[in-house]
Amino acid sequence: MKYCKQERGILGSTTEWDLIVIGGGATGLGTALDSASRGFKTLLLEQSDFAKGTSSRSTKLVHGGVRYLAQGDISLVYQALRERGLLQVNAAHLVSKEEFIIPCFSWFSVAKYLAGLKMYDWLSGKYSFGRSKFLSRKEVCAKIPGLDDKGLIGGISYFDGKFDDARLAVNIAQTCMEQGGTVLNYVKVTGLLKDENGKISGVSAFDSITETKHKLYAKAVVNATGVFVDDILQMNIPNAEKLVRPSQGVHVVLNSSFLNSDSALMIPETSDKRVLFAVPWHSRLLVGTTDTPIESHSLEPRALDQEIDFILSTASQYFKTEVTKKDVLSVFAGLRPLAAPGKNDTNSTKEISRDHKLIVSDSGLVTITGGKWTTYRKMSEETVNQVIRTANLEDRKCVTKELRIHSSEVSSSKSHLKIYGTDRPFIEELVNENPEWNAKLHPHFPNIKAEIVWAVRNEMAYTVEDVLARRLRILFVDVRAAMEMSRDVAKLMAAELNKGADWIEDQVREFKAIANQYLLEPQIETEEILLTK
């Protein structure tokens, strides 16, 4: 079995690639997988870690989009519901059904939401996750004991999907490699190469792990860098008009005792006419999100005070127990790359398209932006189809509808290791190799030391942040616990990466500086560190 342990020396070869994909988020990884599975010689380059940006900061939903249905975007919902069904089959170890309950405080609300969700059921067809239905007041209270039932008439139950976004990204990278593709994190594209006719012929790049520069040649290049697409477009044409308008979404994580439920809560209309979710995730409660237009982008966006206040005050209106800042275990922000050509002066994200945009520059650069995790596979298929036309590649059929993601399996196991799917036995073998690796990393979490060793050996984890943010998700679940285990994680990684004491200290210091931004009350002074190395 081939794992995501790519030999970085491949960049030193004189190979010409069929396709180079820039960006290791959902769309970039999906595009690389689609390309490699069609038999094209494919290289993906990510400037940081896989899913470092938007793709690890979602609301963890695999869904058709109930709010898009309310906005009348039937075709987007129809497509997303089908992709939701395919993803549940192809990544069965990470995607699960989740019951969502909409509390209703008037009979008009009951009629409105039930009618809308019956349409949602109908659009899902054979890919249905379960039928929506009316719940009595008593049934709602039994399912969500932490819900404030004052004035409650009943509720609507419907089903959607829940997943672990960053882990899916890693598994897609592994699947791409199994299909013959090459994927590398920590390689930053620094420029675009062009031939004498001004057509894209490759990229220049810097590998921050080996500290080497490279010129890499390809028949086609795809820009799938999310909120960073304009940076690449301006490498192609300086001062090019901006294609995206970033929107910031913030989530807070609370103790699961606030709702004490296995069901998720969907608040259908907040004070700003949006929706808010409270979703059980990794034994905690994820609450969000906001939708705030912003002017700039970064790898570590920060939640604004007004966004945090909005989430906490809205949640407090529906929870029996008031939520305060001291209850927040972690807060994180993500940036949505909303496609907005010609609308850069709008301040309303409602006016910006949620669908994706596929654009071909005169130079042959193919840019894909917008969309969401649920539809990443379909977006990737469309992108590779466009690449075939643009670069005159052999017309080969897409096979990803039936392609299982690495480690996919259906399991009824209660072990936290089930998220590793078919890789789980290999992690258990590591414990046999060294019984000390069976020790827990923290008393409040089930994760064991063997998972760190596995992440370094087989999942291309190079930093403490890679492990605690995106391989184990602890940073997103409980910041203080993540800080407490950071030194042990650094020591385990240092042994695997052959690093010394200075590296351990640097990693702990840098991780705590990043983790500090996920806390509402910082524990340490923020340090100036290079986040995009």
SEGU-721073 format. One line per 2 residues: number of its first residue (from 0); for each residue x, y, z of C-alpha. Coordinates in Angstrom, 2 decimals, always signed. Layout:
NUM	X,Y,Z | ...
This chain:
0	+0.00,+0.00,+0.00 | +1.29,+3.45,-0.97
2	+1.05,+6.22,+1.59 | +1.29,+10.00,+1.46
4	+5.06,+10.00,+1.91 | +6.27,+11.78,-1.18
6	+9.95,+11.90,-2.08 | +10.71,+15.61,-2.40
8	+13.69,+14.97,-4.67 | +11.28,+14.48,-7.57
10	+11.28,+18.27,-8.03 | +14.91,+18.07,-9.08
12	+14.09,+15.93,-12.12 | +13.69,+17.27,-15.65
14	+10.23,+15.76,-15.98 | +7.57,+17.63,-17.91
16	+4.20,+17.26,-16.27 | +0.87,+17.09,-18.03
18	-0.64,+19.21,-15.29 | +0.63,+21.25,-12.35
20	-2.02,+22.19,-9.79 | -1.31,+25.13,-7.48
22	-3.12,+24.85,-4.16 | -3.65,+22.00,-1.70
24	-7.16,+22.71,-0.50 | -10.31,+20.81,-1.41
26	-10.50,+21.95,-5.04 | -6.78,+21.66,-5.76
28	-6.50,+18.20,-4.25 | -9.66,+17.09,-6.03
30	-8.35,+18.38,-9.35 | -5.03,+16.61,-8.88
32	-6.84,+13.38,-8.01 | -9.15,+13.64,-11.02
34	-6.19,+14.29,-13.31 | -4.01,+11.51,-11.92
36	-6.85,+8.99,-11.98 | -7.31,+9.71,-15.71
38	-3.66,+8.79,-16.23 | -2.19,+12.27,-16.62
40	+1.23,+12.99,-15.13 | +0.17,+15.29,-12.31
42	+1.95,+17.47,-9.74 | +0.27,+19.42,-6.93
44	+2.09,+22.13,-4.99 | +0.83,+23.64,-1.72
46	+2.61,+26.62,-0.15 | +1.84,+25.52,+3.42
48	+0.15,+22.35,+4.67 | -2.75,+20.62,+2.95
50	-6.06,+22.33,+3.87 | -4.19,+24.94,+5.92
52	-6.65,+27.64,+4.87 | -10.35,+27.56,+4.13
54	-10.56,+23.81,+3.62 | -9.87,+23.00,+7.30
56	-12.16,+25.73,+8.66 | -15.60,+24.74,+7.37
58	-18.77,+24.06,+9.38 | -18.00,+20.34,+8.85
60	-21.15,+19.79,+6.79 | -21.57,+17.70,+3.65
62	-24.84,+19.19,+2.50 | -27.04,+20.37,-0.32
64	-27.51,+23.74,+1.33 | -30.92,+24.36,+2.87
66	-30.41,+28.13,+2.76 | -29.58,+27.99,-0.97
68	-32.90,+26.23,-1.50 | -34.64,+29.10,+0.31
70	-32.85,+31.50,-2.05 | -34.23,+29.58,-5.04
72	-30.89,+28.16,-6.24 | -32.42,+24.77,-7.09
74	-29.71,+23.62,-9.52 | -26.92,+24.22,-6.98
76	-28.81,+22.27,-4.29 | -29.67,+19.46,-6.72
78	-26.03,+19.00,-7.71 | -24.75,+19.25,-4.14
80	-27.19,+16.61,-2.86 | -25.93,+14.15,-5.44
82	-22.33,+14.89,-4.60 | -23.21,+14.47,-0.92
84	-24.42,+10.95,-1.65 | -21.30,+10.05,-3.64
86	-19.04,+11.37,-0.92 | -20.75,+9.32,+1.76
88	-20.03,+6.18,-0.26 | -16.49,+7.09,-1.35
90	-15.30,+8.39,+2.04 | -17.43,+6.28,+4.35
92	-14.93,+6.50,+7.24 | -15.21,+10.30,+7.42
94	-18.72,+11.19,+6.21 | -21.71,+10.30,+8.38
96	-25.41,+11.10,+8.51 | -26.46,+13.71,+11.03
98	-29.95,+14.62,+12.22 | -30.63,+18.37,+12.22
100	-33.53,+19.86,+14.13 | -35.09,+23.24,+13.36
102	-36.99,+24.56,+16.42 | -40.33,+26.15,+15.52
104	-42.14,+28.78,+17.56 | -45.16,+29.24,+15.30
106	-47.32,+26.98,+13.15 | -46.43,+29.13,+10.16
108	-42.78,+28.20,+10.70 | -43.72,+24.53,+10.90
110	-45.54,+24.70,+7.57 | -42.82,+26.77,+5.86
112	-39.83,+24.67,+6.91 | -41.52,+21.31,+6.49
114	-42.60,+22.22,+2.96 | -39.09,+23.40,+2.08
116	-37.45,+20.30,+3.50 | -39.85,+17.99,+1.70
118	-38.54,+19.66,-1.48 | -35.00,+19.02,-0.16
120	-35.90,+15.34,+0.29 | -37.36,+15.13,-3.20
122	-34.29,+16.72,-4.82 | -31.99,+14.21,-3.09
124	-33.74,+11.30,-4.82 | -31.91,+8.00,-4.42
126	-29.13,+9.80,-2.52 | -31.44,+10.63,+0.39
128	-29.93,+10.60,+3.88 | -33.36,+10.25,+5.52
130	-36.78,+11.86,+5.34 | -37.71,+15.08,+7.09
132	-40.62,+15.08,+9.53 | -42.44,+17.13,+12.15
134	-41.48,+16.61,+15.79 | -43.73,+17.51,+18.69
136	-42.53,+19.85,+21.41 | -41.95,+16.87,+23.68
138	-39.92,+15.03,+21.01 | -37.72,+18.07,+20.35
140	-36.99,+18.54,+24.05 | -36.13,+14.85,+24.41
142	-33.70,+15.00,+21.49 | -32.07,+18.32,+22.50
144	-32.35,+18.71,+26.29 | -30.25,+21.90,+26.25
146	-32.65,+23.79,+24.00 | -34.64,+26.62,+25.59
148	-38.23,+25.43,+25.10 | -40.01,+28.67,+26.01
150	-42.68,+29.26,+23.34 | -41.62,+26.14,+21.44
152	-44.36,+24.45,+19.40 | -42.29,+21.66,+17.90
154	-39.59,+21.23,+15.30 | -38.61,+19.83,+11.94
156	-36.14,+16.97,+11.73 | -34.08,+16.50,+8.57
158	-30.83,+14.75,+7.65 | -27.58,+15.96,+6.15
160	-23.94,+14.91,+6.28 | -21.11,+15.66,+8.72
162	-17.39,+15.10,+8.12 | -13.82,+15.95,+9.09
164	-12.59,+18.35,+6.43 | -8.82,+18.38,+7.02
166	-8.61,+14.60,+7.34 | -10.51,+14.20,+4.10
168	-7.97,+16.50,+2.44 | -5.10,+14.28,+3.60
170	-6.90,+11.17,+2.41 | -7.54,+12.73,-1.01
172	-3.82,+13.50,-1.24 | -3.07,+9.85,-0.45
174	-5.57,+8.70,-3.05 | -3.95,+10.95,-5.64
176	-0.59,+9.34,-4.94 | -2.09,+5.88,-5.24
178	-3.31,+6.93,-8.69 | +0.21,+7.92,-9.72
180	+0.08,+11.65,-8.89 | +2.67,+13.65,-6.97
182	+1.58,+15.95,-4.13 | +3.88,+18.16,-2.08
184	+3.17,+20.53,+0.76 | +5.44,+23.42,+1.74
186	+6.30,+24.26,-1.87 | +5.39,+27.85,-2.77
188	+4.88,+28.86,-6.37 | +6.86,+32.08,-6.87
190	+6.19,+32.72,-10.56 | +4.67,+31.45,-13.80
192	+6.81,+30.31,-16.73 | +5.79,+31.18,-20.28
194	+7.03,+30.20,-23.73 | +7.94,+32.58,-26.55
196	+4.24,+32.87,-27.46 | +3.25,+34.00,-24.00
198	+1.61,+30.70,-23.14 | +1.96,+29.10,-19.70
200	+4.68,+26.44,-19.73 | +5.16,+25.80,-16.01
202	+5.99,+27.41,-12.67 | +8.94,+28.47,-10.59
204	+8.74,+27.29,-6.99 | +10.55,+27.21,-3.67
206	+10.57,+24.11,-1.44 | +10.83,+25.37,+2.14
208	+11.57,+21.89,+3.51 | +14.69,+21.36,+1.39
210	+15.27,+25.12,+0.85 | +15.66,+24.63,-2.89
212	+14.38,+26.54,-5.92 | +12.92,+24.80,-8.95
214	+11.64,+25.46,-12.45 | +8.89,+22.98,-13.24
216	+7.47,+22.53,-16.73 | +3.97,+21.42,-17.65
218	+1.51,+21.32,-20.54 | -1.10,+22.99,-18.31
220	-1.30,+24.83,-14.98 | -4.38,+25.13,-12.75
222	-4.76,+27.92,-10.21 | -6.82,+26.42,-7.36
224	-5.57,+28.57,-4.52 | -8.87,+29.65,-2.97
226	-8.70,+33.16,-1.53 | -5.20,+33.44,-3.00
228	-6.29,+33.04,-6.64 | -5.72,+36.72,-7.34
230	-2.07,+36.43,-6.27 | -1.50,+33.84,-8.99
232	-3.59,+35.77,-11.54 | -1.39,+38.80,-10.95
234	+1.69,+36.68,-11.62 | +0.06,+35.99,-14.97
236	-1.03,+39.60,-15.62 | +0.27,+42.28,-13.24
238	-2.53,+44.48,-11.86 | -5.19,+42.05,-13.14
240	-8.70,+42.75,-11.89 | -9.52,+40.84,-8.74
242	-11.66,+37.76,-9.19 | -12.69,+37.00,-5.60
244	-14.14,+38.88,-2.69 | -13.24,+37.02,+0.52
246	-15.91,+36.46,+3.13 | -14.97,+35.45,+6.67
248	-16.78,+32.71,+8.55 | -16.16,+32.24,+12.27
250	-16.90,+29.24,+14.50 | -16.70,+28.77,+18.25
252	-16.33,+25.43,+19.99 | -18.11,+24.71,+23.27
254	-18.53,+21.84,+25.66 | -21.13,+19.38,+24.34
256	-23.07,+19.71,+27.59 | -24.67,+22.94,+26.34
258	-27.08,+20.93,+24.20 | -26.33,+17.44,+25.53
260	-27.47,+15.95,+22.24 | -26.34,+13.74,+19.38
262	-28.54,+15.81,+17.05 | -27.48,+19.11,+15.51
264	-29.43,+22.34,+15.92 | -30.20,+24.53,+12.92
266	-31.32,+28.07,+13.65 | -33.01,+29.06,+10.37
268	-33.09,+32.84,+10.66 | -30.73,+34.87,+12.79
270	-30.90,+38.62,+13.35 | -28.95,+39.19,+10.11
272	-31.27,+36.86,+8.16 | -28.79,+33.99,+7.92
274	-28.61,+30.53,+9.47 | -26.59,+29.28,+12.44
276	-25.61,+25.67,+13.16 | -24.69,+23.95,+16.41
278	-23.13,+20.63,+15.40 | -21.74,+17.81,+17.61
280	-18.13,+17.33,+16.46 | -15.23,+15.45,+18.06
282	-17.20,+15.18,+21.33 | -17.62,+18.97,+21.47
284	-20.16,+21.42,+20.04 | -19.25,+23.48,+16.96
286	-21.32,+26.66,+16.59 | -21.27,+28.93,+13.55
288	-20.95,+30.56,+11.19 | -20.73,+34.24,+10.33
290	-20.50,+35.81,+6.89 | -18.42,+38.99,+6.96
292	-16.96,+40.61,+3.84 | -13.29,+41.50,+4.30
294	-10.68,+43.31,+2.26 | -7.58,+41.13,+2.73
296	-6.63,+37.49,+3.09 | -4.12,+35.51,+5.17
298	-3.28,+31.96,+6.18 | -4.33,+32.72,+9.77
300	-7.41,+34.99,+9.67 | -8.64,+36.28,+13.01
302	-12.18,+36.32,+14.32 | -13.57,+39.78,+14.87
304	-15.08,+40.69,+18.24 | -18.45,+41.44,+16.67
306	-18.52,+38.00,+15.00 | -17.84,+36.22,+18.28
308	-20.42,+38.32,+20.10 | -22.98,+37.57,+17.38
310	-22.51,+33.80,+17.69 | -22.59,+33.78,+21.48
312	-25.64,+36.04,+21.75 | -27.56,+34.07,+19.10
314	-26.72,+30.76,+20.74 | -27.76,+32.13,+24.14
316	-31.19,+32.94,+22.75 | -31.75,+29.25,+21.97
318	-29.76,+27.46,+24.68 | -31.10,+27.01,+28.22
320	-27.71,+28.07,+29.55 | -26.26,+31.42,+28.52
322	-23.01,+31.12,+26.59 | -20.18,+33.45,+27.61
324	-16.66,+33.97,+26.35 | -15.24,+31.93,+29.21
326	-17.10,+28.89,+27.83 | -15.31,+28.99,+24.47
328	-12.76,+26.19,+24.05 | -11.57,+27.38,+20.66
330	-12.49,+29.99,+18.07 | -11.35,+29.88,+14.46
332	-11.95,+31.86,+11.30 | -11.96,+30.75,+7.69
334	-12.11,+32.70,+4.45 | -14.51,+31.80,+1.66
336	-13.26,+32.53,-1.86 | -16.53,+33.91,-3.15
338	-16.42,+34.53,-6.87 | -17.33,+38.16,-7.51
340	-16.18,+39.47,-10.90 | -17.33,+43.05,-11.31
342	-18.73,+43.31,-7.78 | -15.69,+44.28,-5.80
344	-17.45,+47.33,-4.37 | -20.28,+45.42,-2.71
346	-20.41,+45.05,+1.04 | -23.04,+42.33,+1.07
348	-21.97,+38.71,+0.73 | -25.57,+37.89,-0.16
350	-24.86,+39.46,-3.56 | -21.82,+37.30,-4.22
352	-22.08,+33.93,-5.96 | -21.82,+30.76,-3.86
354	-21.32,+28.71,-7.03 | -17.89,+28.17,-8.55
356	-16.24,+29.98,-11.45 | -13.96,+28.37,-14.04
358	-11.89,+30.82,-16.06 | -9.23,+30.40,-18.78
360	-6.73,+33.23,-19.28 | -5.30,+34.11,-22.70
362	-2.03,+32.54,-21.55 | -3.79,+29.21,-20.95
364	-3.82,+29.48,-17.15 | -6.93,+27.70,-15.84
366	-8.40,+29.18,-12.65 | -11.09,+27.55,-10.51
368	-12.57,+29.34,-7.51 | -15.69,+29.47,-5.35
370	-17.85,+26.46,-4.55 | -17.79,+24.39,-1.38
372	-16.42,+21.13,+0.02 | -19.52,+19.09,-0.88
374	-19.11,+19.75,-4.59 | -15.31,+19.54,-4.77
376	-15.40,+16.37,-6.92 | -17.73,+17.85,-9.54
378	-15.74,+21.09,-9.64 | -12.57,+19.07,-10.14
380	-14.12,+17.07,-12.98 | -15.14,+20.27,-14.77
382	-11.66,+21.73,-14.24 | -9.83,+18.76,-15.74
384	-12.27,+18.67,-18.65 | -11.34,+22.31,-19.30
386	-7.63,+21.53,-19.02 | -8.00,+18.81,-21.66
388	-9.57,+21.33,-24.04 | -7.14,+24.14,-23.25
390	-3.93,+22.09,-23.45 | -5.11,+19.67,-26.15
392	-4.54,+16.65,-23.93 | -5.94,+13.24,-24.74
394	-9.67,+13.15,-23.95 | -9.93,+10.66,-21.08
396	-13.05,+9.89,-19.08 | -13.46,+11.00,-15.46
398	-13.57,+8.04,-13.05 | -13.95,+9.73,-9.65
400	-17.67,+9.07,-9.23 | -16.86,+5.47,-8.32
402	-13.34,+6.00,-6.96 | -13.02,+5.24,-3.24
404	-11.01,+7.70,-1.18 | -7.99,+6.22,+0.59
406	-8.98,+4.33,+3.77 | -12.72,+4.40,+3.06
408	-14.66,+1.72,+4.92 | -17.97,+1.35,+6.71
410	-17.34,+0.69,+10.39 | -19.47,+0.48,+13.51
412	-16.42,+0.78,+15.75 | -16.60,+3.18,+18.69
414	-12.84,+3.69,+18.73 | -11.58,+7.18,+17.93
416	-9.18,+5.48,+15.49 | -12.06,+4.65,+13.14
418	-11.46,+7.95,+11.33 | -8.32,+6.29,+9.92
420	-10.51,+3.72,+8.18 | -8.48,+0.87,+6.70
422	-5.26,+2.47,+8.02 | -6.32,+1.78,+11.58
424	-4.56,-1.64,+11.81 | -1.26,-0.03,+10.79
426	-1.49,+2.45,+13.67 | -2.24,-0.43,+16.02
428	+0.86,-2.19,+14.65 | +2.93,+0.83,+15.70
430	+1.79,+0.23,+19.26 | +3.09,-3.31,+18.98
432	+6.36,-1.91,+17.66 | +6.69,+0.37,+20.68
434	+4.22,-0.07,+23.58 | +5.08,+3.44,+24.84
436	+3.29,+4.83,+21.79 | +0.00,+3.59,+23.21
438	+0.13,+6.33,+25.87 | -2.43,+9.12,+25.66
440	-1.25,+12.58,+24.66 | -3.68,+14.27,+27.05
442	-6.03,+12.99,+29.78 | -9.05,+14.66,+28.16
444	-8.49,+13.18,+24.68 | -8.27,+9.61,+23.41
446	-5.42,+10.31,+20.97 | -2.25,+8.29,+21.45
448	+1.41,+8.85,+20.62 | +1.32,+6.34,+17.76
450	-0.86,+8.76,+15.81 | +1.95,+11.32,+15.83
452	+4.42,+8.80,+14.47 | +1.89,+7.79,+11.82
454	+1.27,+11.40,+10.78 | +4.98,+12.03,+10.23
456	+5.72,+8.76,+8.48 | +2.63,+8.54,+6.28
458	+0.73,+11.84,+6.19 | +3.44,+14.40,+5.41
460	+3.19,+16.23,+8.73 | +6.23,+18.48,+9.19
462	+5.26,+20.77,+12.07 | +3.50,+20.54,+15.42
464	+0.75,+22.69,+13.95 | +0.26,+20.21,+11.07
466	-0.42,+17.51,+13.64 | -2.45,+19.34,+16.27
468	-4.47,+21.50,+13.84 | -5.16,+19.24,+10.86
470	-4.18,+15.61,+11.59 | -5.71,+15.33,+15.09
472	-7.86,+18.53,+15.12 | -7.09,+19.28,+18.78
474	-6.30,+22.96,+18.12 | -9.78,+23.40,+16.65
476	-11.44,+21.56,+19.53 | -9.63,+22.72,+22.69
478	-6.78,+25.22,+22.39 | -5.49,+24.89,+25.95
480	-5.26,+21.11,+25.67 | -3.41,+21.50,+22.37
482	-0.89,+23.83,+24.02 | -0.41,+21.40,+26.88
484	+0.43,+18.50,+24.57 | +2.55,+20.50,+22.11
486	+5.92,+19.68,+23.69 | +5.28,+15.94,+23.75
488	+4.18,+16.12,+20.12 | +7.33,+18.06,+19.19
490	+9.56,+15.49,+20.89 | +7.90,+12.60,+19.06
492	+8.18,+14.43,+15.74 | +11.80,+15.37,+16.36
494	+12.70,+11.71,+16.83 | +11.03,+10.82,+13.53
496	+12.43,+13.79,+11.59 | +15.91,+13.56,+13.11
498	+15.72,+17.03,+14.64 | +17.40,+18.39,+17.76
500	+16.48,+20.28,+20.91 | +16.51,+23.69,+19.21
502	+13.92,+22.48,+16.68 | +11.69,+21.27,+19.51
504	+11.84,+24.65,+21.25 | +11.18,+26.53,+18.02
506	+8.20,+24.34,+17.20 | +6.63,+24.71,+20.64
508	+7.11,+28.48,+20.60 | +5.72,+28.87,+17.07
510	+2.77,+26.60,+17.75 | +1.80,+28.47,+20.91
512	+1.98,+31.77,+19.05 | -0.48,+30.42,+16.48
514	-2.66,+28.74,+19.10 | -2.86,+32.03,+20.97
516	-5.03,+33.34,+18.13 | -7.62,+30.61,+18.76
518	-8.14,+31.77,+22.34 | -10.47,+34.57,+23.40
520	-8.19,+35.34,+26.32 | -4.56,+34.97,+25.14
522	-2.26,+33.06,+27.46 | +1.04,+34.20,+25.96
524	+2.38,+37.25,+24.19 | +1.88,+37.03,+20.43
526	+5.22,+36.56,+18.69 | +6.13,+37.60,+15.17
528	+6.61,+34.32,+13.31 | +6.69,+33.38,+9.67
530	+3.37,+31.67,+8.97 | +3.87,+31.15,+5.26
532	+7.27,+29.55,+5.22
